[in-house]
Amino acid sequence: MNLTGFSMKNPYTILALILVVVSLGAFAFFRTPTDLFPNTAPPQVVVITVEPGAAARDVADKVTRVIEKELNTLGGLKKVISTSRDEVSSVSAEFHYDKPIGEAVQDVQNAISRIRPDLPGDILEPRIYRITDATRPLLTVALSPRPGSRKTLSEIRLLADNRIMDRILALPGIADVDVFGGHRPEVKVRILRDRLAANHVSLPEVLAALAEQNITAPAGVIYSGKKEYLVKTVGEIKNLQQIRDFPIKKDGRGYLRISDVAKVSLEEHEQRSLYHGNRVPAIAMNILRPDNGPTVAAIRTFKNFLPKLEAEYPDIRFRITDDQQPLIDINVHGMRTSLIQGIILTVLVIFVFLADTRAAMVVSVSIPLAFLTSLLVLWFSPYTLNMVTLSGLIISVGMVVDASVVVLENIYRHYQEMKTPDAAKAAREGASEVALAITAGMFTTVIVLVPVMFAGGYTQQVMRPLNMMISSTLVASLLVALAVIPLVASRLLARPHEHRNPVERIFGYTDKGVSLLARMYLSILRIALRWRVITILLAAAFFVLTMKIVPPLIGGELMPPMDTGIAIVEVDTPANDNIRQVETVLNRVEDMIYREQGIRMVSSVVGSEPGQISFGGGGATAQSIRIIVHMIDRKHRRATIWEIEDRWREALRKMPGVKTFRVSEYGATPLSTTKAPLDIIISGPDSRVVSRLADRTLRALRGIPGLVDVRRSWYVDKKEEQVRI
């Protein structure tokens, strides 16, 4: 028994399956996580190592090269890219897509453990970060004092680190929170040399006294009768007075304490980083999701929680300065609208060509059933509802009705040719007659998509969810055509339909146009069959000319350009500028940005901080500025994002204090590991020779029309004072 025969004999079973598909498909539509793009980031691990006080050249020789050499021995490695700056080494290892990210992290950790004895002893413990699509924050929140508040940024930093962060981490869907913006408090002990001499105390003795305190450690177990007690020595510092009372040594007058030879105060750590939210100095918090976690759901959860934070901390102003949700909502909503429009147009075309309300309604049943089945497949897959998967549904709109139209037309033909009309028999025979043909046609389409799903690399990451949606939709439409369409057609044909309704009479006027198209097609077909050789040669020539002439004219890109309304401005200042001079340049850049109309949010990051990867990449110097600009959507903006970027580039070229800059739109490169559409690497053993070659290359590239933001990754311009002993 074939599928059509089973359907005709078990109509209630088919009806039950339809109800299951409709209910589960609708559930999947509302429960499937929504995102902008699928996860396309390759397995990438970054090692950040800090060596306090070391120059960039020393960091490169003693830290970066040692780590690079060891990482290059790892299996599945694609490339290693490193950056050495003053005090900071950043080594990024990118692996092939078939390498699990967890395994890559473990391999890097083992490699660092092996070479740890070879690294300088004064470095801080190397930090290892996994880089995924979840590394980009869901949103950034700027915390600043409200007007009239006495709160300082240092106090806000303490609250953010110790209280607010814990509240946010308790929310579902939030994996981590990074706090940034400088103003970190630290205890400073200023040694008074005259008092050291008067009390006959050396500096090492003071350092030893400080090191021996602030320690909490287990001291064993005490057994008492039938009970046992854990013993712990408690020495954690709770206030500055405890530090002042630390004993250094005992003399004839009693204990000599820290306060006798030094002044202890709570001050801000030396500023090497800062943050501006909408041009206002602030402390920033990046909200991060877990790998493969829902994006939009986590953002909504935080936004619903934000009013509670504002009520708890009335002296602090909370402002969102970077947000993924508007871009996701606009694009996904646009794709959904396009899908609905495509469905409506498809149904109208069916009405026009069939000129029968009942027949058009029968065929149209295949569209929602096929799409709901595809959404059910998506729900069980690891993918999200994004622009790629929605594109798969849009592409499938016109194809899902093909099989149903063929089946229905054949059923109608059988019914009209019967001397004694039998709707059930016509449905069974009509569907069975074309079942093999439509199955073969459908699977020839699907089978073409399968190799692309296993192409490997970035292509596989993008095309697999796209082709999965197309394939599942087409297979579902085939099942609907063979099981549902005959069942519904048999019920409708059994009912008399003698008079056309108004809709059918309107679309009936298209019969003449359809007949004319059919006659034209038959005429062209007769000519082609009469002149077969010439037809084949013309087709081959057209194919060759199309492949040779058209691509150079239209060009090619991996991803189409998209006006996302989000621009990224990166600026480097001279290497010896201090943080205040950099902030002056930042203020100029922000003034330039706000001269444009339609600016919604601006998030400005200067430098980086240890332990942070979502701000400044973990290795940016205090002379590096990165600004994310959110504009109003394109419908309400006069200029395109590319026109605005060109104006900013022109202004930055003339701006004092700017050494290099880059202006790009979010999504300008398909991969986060792609530095630019064109990336030239110059390497060699002598950094000064490499620098001269880089300057010559820059001059040559800047003479090529169409290239923008041509810059080099480093300069030999850091001045230092050398003391020779």
N, C-alpha and C positions, 0 to 999 in steps of 0.2 A: 504494500500500500504506500503510495507516494504522499507527500505533504498535503497536497490539495484534497486527496481522498480522505485523509485523516481529519482534515478540517471540516469537510462536509458531513462526516459521520459523527463528529464530536464538537458541535457548535458551542456547547456550554463550557467545554474545556478551553477552547480558544478564547471565549469571552472572559473566562477567569484569568487566563494569561495576559490578556489585554489590560484588565483592571490592575493586575500586579505590576505590569510595565508602567502604566500611567501613574500609579501611586508611588512606586519606588523611584521612577524617573523624576517626578515632581519633587520628591524628597531630596533626591541627589542634586537637583538644580539649586535648591535653597541651602543645602549643607556643604556643597563642594567649595573648598577654599578659593578665594578670588585673589588674583595677582596680576601684575602687568605683563610679565614674560615668564616662560618656564625657567627652571634652574639651568643655566648654561655655563656657570663658572667651572673651570677645570679644577681638579684637586691642587690646591696651592697652600703651602706652609711657609710662614715668615718667621725668621729668627731675629729678634732684636736684642742687641747686646750693648750695654752702656759701660764705658770706661771713663770715669770722672776725670776731667782735666786733660784728656788726651787730644792731640791735634788729629785732623782728618787723615794725614799721611800715616801717622803711627797706628791709628785705628785700622786703616787698610792693610798695613803690613803685618801687624801682630794679631789681629782679630779676624777681619773679613776674609783674608786669603786662607787662613787655617780652616775656617768654617766652610768656605767654598770648596776647598780641595776634598774635604770629607763628604760633603753632600753630593759631589759629582760621582761618588762611587755607588750611590743608591740605585736600586732597580726601579724601572718605570719612570725614571726622571726624563723630563722633556727639556727643560732649560733652567739655568740658575742666573738670577739677576741680583746684583748687590749694589748698595750705596753706602759709602763711607763718609761720614760727616764728623765734625768736631764732637767728640765724646760718644757718638752713636754709630753703630754698625747695623745695617739692615740687609739681610740676605733672604731672598725670596726663591723658593724652590717650586717650580711648576711641574706637575706630573701628568702623564697621559690619562685620558678619561677612564680607562679601564682599571686604574689604581684606586681602590677605596680610600676615601679621605682619612678614615680612622687608621688604616694601615700606613698611610703616608706620614701622619703625625707621629706614630710610634717609631717609624724608621728614622725620622729626623731626631726625635728624642734620644734614641739609642746612639745616633751619630754624635750628637753633642756630648753625651756622657763619655764616649770614647776619647774625645779630644779635649775634654775639660782640663786635664793636667797641662796641656800644651798652651792654653790661653793665659794671658797675664793674670797675676794673682789679685790685682786691684779692681778687676771688672766686677760689676754686679752680675748676679746669676742670670744667664741668658733666658729670655722669655720666648716661648714658642706659641705661635698663633695659627689657627686654621682660618683660611680666607675662603668664604663661601658667599652666596648671594645674601645670606643672613648677616654678613658683616656690615652691610650698608644699613644704617639705622632706620627704623620705622619712622621715627620723627625725632626732632631735636627740640628741647624745651629750654628756653633762656630764663634764668632766675635773677632778678635784680631788685634792689630796694624800691618800694613804692615812694612816690613823692611825699616828703614830710617824715619818712621813716628814718630812724637812727641806725638801722641795720647796715652793716658794712658787708662788702663782698667776702671778706674773710669769715665773718660769722655765717653768711649764707653757704659758703663752701663747707664749713663744719657741719651744718644741718644737712646739706645735700649728701655728704659722705656718710654720715652716721645715722640719720633718721629717715630722710625722704627716700633715699635709695632702697632701704629695707621695705618701706611701704609699697613701693612700685614693684619690687621683685616678688611680692606676694600675689600680684595679679596673675590670672591665668593667661598663658600665651606669651609672657614676658620672660626671656631667658637671662638677660643681663642688662645692666645700666652702667654706662661710662660717664664719669663726672670730669669736667674739664674747665679750664679758664684761669689757671694760676691762683694766686691769693691763698696758697696752701700755708697753714700755720706751722710754725716750727719753734722749738725751744732753743734760744741762743744763750750760751754761757760765755760771757766776755771775761777773759782772764785779766786780772790787774797785776801787772808784773812787779810793781813796787811792793805789793802785799805778799807775792810769792817770795820775794827776797827777804822781806821782814820776818816771814814765818819759816824760812829755810825749807821751802817746798819746791820741788821741781815740777815741770809741766807733765812729764810721764806719770807722776804720782796722782795728779789731778785726773788725767785721762783714765788711769786704772780705777780710781774711785768711782768715776761715772760708769765705766763698763761693768763694774761688779754689781751695780744696783739695777733696778727696773727688771728684775728677773723673777719669774714665777716658775717653780720646778717641783716635780714630785719628789717626796722624801721617803718613800717606802710605805710599809704597812705596820700598824701596831695591833697586836693580838691581846685582847683582854677577856679572859674567861671564854665564854661562848661567842664573843663578838670580835669583829675586826674593824679597824678604822684606817682609811687612807689618810696619809699625812702629806701636806703640800706646804712648801714655803712660799709665802705671798710677798712679792716685792714690787708690784706694779705701781707706777707713778699715777697719782690722781690729781695732783695740783703742783704748782710751782714751788710752794713752800717745802714740799718733800724733797725736791732737788736741792734747794738751798741748804737743807739740813743733812745732806749726805756727808758722812764722816770721811775725812781723808786719812788722818792718822791721829794718834794720841800723843799729847805732849804733857808737860808738867801742869798745865792749867786745865787739862781735860782734852776733849776731842776738838780737833781742828776741822771745820766744816767748809763746804763749798762756798757759802756766803761770806766766809772770812777772806777769800782770795779772788772772788769773781762776782759778777753781777748776772743774775738769771732773769730773763724776760721772754715773753711770748710775742713773737713777731712773724711777719710774713716771710716765706721762703723767697729767695731771689727769683724775680720774674723771668721765666724763659718761655712763657706761653701766655696767651690772653684770648679772650672771646668777646665778640660783639654780637648782640642779637637785635636786628633792626636798628643798627648804629649805636646801640646803648651798651656800655660795658656790662658784662653779666657773667654768671656761672652757667655753663651749659650741661645738660644731661642728655645723652643719646640713649634712646630706648631700643633695645635689640630683641629680636625674636630668635627662637631656636631654629636649627637647621630643619628645613621642610615644614616649618610651622606656618600657620595661617597668618597672612599679612594684614588684611583688612579687619579681620575679627579682633586681632590684638590691638590695632590702632583704635578701634571703636571702644574696646574695653578701657584703654588708658584715657581716652577723651571723656568717657563717662565718669572716670575716677577723678579727673582733674579738678572739678568744682569742689570736691571734698578737701583736696590739698589747699586750694585757695582759701577755704573757710578755716582750715587749721592754722595757716600761716598768713594772716591778713597783712603783715608788713612786707611780704614778698610778692612781687608781680611775676606770674607765670605766663610766658608767651611762647607759642609754638612758632619756631623759625624755620623749620624744615619738615616737610610732611609728604609721605608717599601717597596718601589716600586720594587727594584731588586728581592727580594724574591717572591713577588706576581707575577711579570712578568715571572720569570723562571718557577715557579710551574704551573701557569695557562697556559703558553705556552706549557709546557710539557704535561699537561692534554689535551689540544686541539690537540696536535700532536698525542697523543695516541688515541683520538677519531677519528681523520681522518684515522689513520692506521687501526683501528677497522672497520671502514666503508669500506675501500678498501678491507680488507681481507674478510669481509662478502659478498661483491659483487663478489669477486673471487670464493668463495665457492658456491655461487648461480650459477655462470657460470659453474663450474665444475659439479654440480649435475644435472642441467637442460639441459646443453649442447645445449642451444638455446639462441641466442643473444637477440631476441625480448622478449622472456619470462623473461630472466634475467633483461632486462631493465625495463619491466613492474613492476616486483617485487621490483626493486631498487628504484622505485618512492616513495615507502612508507617510505624510510629512511629520506630523506630531509623533506618531508611533516610532518612526525611525530615529528622530531626534531624541526622544525620551530614552530610547534604548541606548543610544550613544552616550547620553549623559550618565546613565547607569554604569556603563563601562568606565567612563571617566572617574566616577566616584570610587570605584574599586581600584583604580590605577594610582600611581604615585604622583600624578600630575594635577595641576590646578586649572580653574576656569580663567583663562588669560587670553591675550590677543591671538596667540597661535592656535589654541584649541578652538576658539570661537571662529577663527578664519577657516578651520577645517569644516565647521558646520555650514558656514556661508558658501564655501566651495561646493558642498554637497547638495545645496538646495535644489538646483536644477536637475541633478542626477537621481534623486530619491524617487521621483515619480516616473522615471523612464520605464522600469519594469512593470509598474502598475498600469500605465497607459497601454502597453502592449498586451498585457493579460486581459484588461477590460475590453479592448477593441476586439480581441479574438473571441471573447465570450459573447459579445454582441453579435459578431458575425455568425457564430454557431447558432445562436438563438434565432436570428432572422432567417437562416437557411432551413430550419426545422419545419417539417410539414405539420407536426403536432408540437407546439412550443412546450418545452420542458426546461424551466429555468435552472433547476439543480443539475440536470444532465449537461446543459450548455456550459454552465460554470465549471463543471468537473472536466469535461472534454476540452473546452477552450483553454483552460489554464494548463492542463497536462500537455497539450500539444506544443505550447511554446516554452514549457518549463526548462527544457534542456538548453534552448537557445538563449533565454535571458540569463540563465545561470552561468553559461559559458561567457556571455558578454560581460556580466558583472565581475566575474572572477578574473577576466583578462585585465580589467581596470584595477582591481585590487592587487593582483600579483605584481603589477608594475611598481606599486608603492612599497612593496616589501623590501627590496634591496636597499632602498634609501633609508629605511628604518635601522639598517645595520651598517651604515656607511662609515661610522666611527667619527670621533672628534666632534667639533662644533656642529657640523651638519647633522649628525645623528641626534644631538641634544635638541635641536630645533625641529627637525623634520619628523622625529619619531612621534611626538604628541600630535602633530598636524596630521600625519598619515594614519595614526591610530583612530582619530576622530572620523576621517573620511572613510576608512575601511569599515569601521564598525557601523557607520551610518548606512553605507551601501549594502552591507550584508543584512542589516536589519530591514532595509527597504525590500530586499529580495525575499526575505521570509514573509514580510507583510503582503507582497504581491502574490505569493503562492498559497498563503494560508488565510489571510484576512479578506483580500479583494474578492476571490471567488465566493466566499461565504456571504459577504455583504451584497455582491451583485446578484446572487441567486435570490435573495430576499426582495431586492428592488425590482428585478425583472418579472417576478411573479405577480407584481401589482400592475394593473393597467395604467398606462400613461399616454392618453390619447391627445390631450390638449397641452400646448406649450404655455408655460407661465410667462409673465412680462419679461423676466430676465432672459429666458431662452429666446423670445422673439427679438429682443435687442441684439443678442449675440448671433442670432440666426442670419443677420445681414452680413456677417463675415464669411458666410458659406461661399459667396462668389469670389471673395479674395483668396480663400483657401484653395478653391478650384483653379483659380488663375495660377497660383504658385505651383500647384500640382502639374498643370499643363506645361509651365515653363521648365520645371524639373525634368519632365519626360522628354521634352524637346532637347535639352542639353544632354541628357543621358543617351538619346539616340545618336546625336552627333559624336559623343565620346566613344560609343561602341562602334560606330562606323569608321572612325579614324583613331584606332587604338594606339598605334605606335606614336603618332603625333601627340596624342593626349598624354602618354607616359613621358615622352621627351619634354613636353612643356611643363609637366608637374615636376620633373627632376630639375629642369633649369630654374624654375621658380624657387625650389627648395635651396639650390646652391646659391642663387643670387641673394635670397633672404638671409642665409647664414653668413655670407661674405660682406654684404653691404650694410644691413640694418644694425648689427651689434656695434660697429665703430661709430655709427651716427648717434645712437641713443646712449652709448656708454654702459657701464655695468657697476653695480655695487653689491656687497654682501647683504646689507640691510638698507631699506629705503630711508631717506631722510625724513625726520618727523619733528614738527614744531611742538615740542613738549611744554614749552613755556618755562623751562628750567635751564638756566645757564650757569656755567662754572667758570669763575675767573681766578686764575692762579698767578701770583706775582712773587718774584724774588727781589729782595733789596740787596745792596752791597753787603759782602760777607762780614764786615766789621761794624755794621750798624747795631746799636743796642736796641732793646725792646721798645723804648720810648720813641726812638726815631722810626722804627718799623710801624708803630701805632700811628705816627703822623702820616706816613704813606698810606696806611689803611684808611684813615679818615678821608684822604683825598680820593681814593678809589671808591669808597662808599658814596661820597658826594657825587662823583661821576655817575654811579649807578642810579642814584635817586633822581638825577635830572631827567631820566626817562619816565614816561607816564606808564601807569599800570603795574608798578612794582608792589607785590603783595608781601613777601617775606625775604629777609636777607640774613644769612647765617655766615659769620666771618670767623675763621680759625687762624690763629697765628702760632706757629711752632707745634710742639707735641709734648706729651708727658709720659714718663715711664709707666708701663702697664696699660697704656691706651693704644688701641689699634684703629678704632673708628674715628678718632680725631687725628688728623695729620699723618695717618698711616704708621704711626709709632716711631718714625725716624726723621720727621721734618725738623729743620733747625728753626731758631728764633727769627730768622730772616725770611721765612717762607709764609706766604699768605694764601689761604684758600677760601674763596667766597662762593656760596651757593645762593643763587638768586631765583626766586619764584615770581613769575609774572602772572597777570590775568590771562585767561585762555584766549586762544587765537581769534575767536569770534568777536571779542570785545576789545581787540587790540589792533591798532592801525598798521603798525610795522611788523614784519615777520621777525622771528628770533635771529635770523641770519643778518638782516639789516641792522638790528640793534647791536649785534656782536661786532659788525664792521665799524660802527661808530665808536664803540668802546675801544677797539684796537687802535683806531686813529688817535683817540685821547690818551691812551696808555703810552704810545710811542713818544708823546711830547711831555709826559708827566715826570717831574723831577723826582729822583729817589727810586725809580723803577729800573732794575737791571735787566730782567727778563720777564716775560708774561706769556700766558696762554689763555685764550678765551674759547670755550667750546660749549655746545649744548649737551644736556644730559641725553645719553643714548647715541652720541656721535660715533662711538666705536662699539662693535658688537660684543666684545669681550672686555671684562674688567682688567685683564692682564695686557691688553693692547694699549700701548702708550699713545699711539697716534696712527692714522691711516698709513703713514710712511715713516718707518723707523730705521735710521742708519746707525750702525754700531761701528765705532772706530776703536781699536784696541792695540796695545803694544806695551813693551816693558818700561818705556820712559814716559812718564806722565806729561812732561813738558813738550815732548815731540807730539804726543797725542793731542795736547791742547792746541798746538800750532796747526795741526792738520784739521782739527775741528773748526778753527776759525776760517780756514780756507774753504772748507766744505759749506759752512754757513753762508759765506759770501756768494758762493756758486748757487746755492739753493734759493737764496733770496732774489736772485735774478730770474727765477722761473715763474711765469705768470700762473696765478691760481693757487699758489702755496701760501698759507697763512700760518702764523704762530710757529715760525721756524726758530728753534732754540736748542741749546745744548744742555746736558744734564748737570754739568759741573764746570767750575772755573778755578784756576789757580790764582786766586786773588785774596786769600785770607792772610792778613798780616799778623805776625806773632813776635813776641819779644823772646829772644834766646839768651840764656845765661850760660856761659862756658866756664867751667871750674877746672 
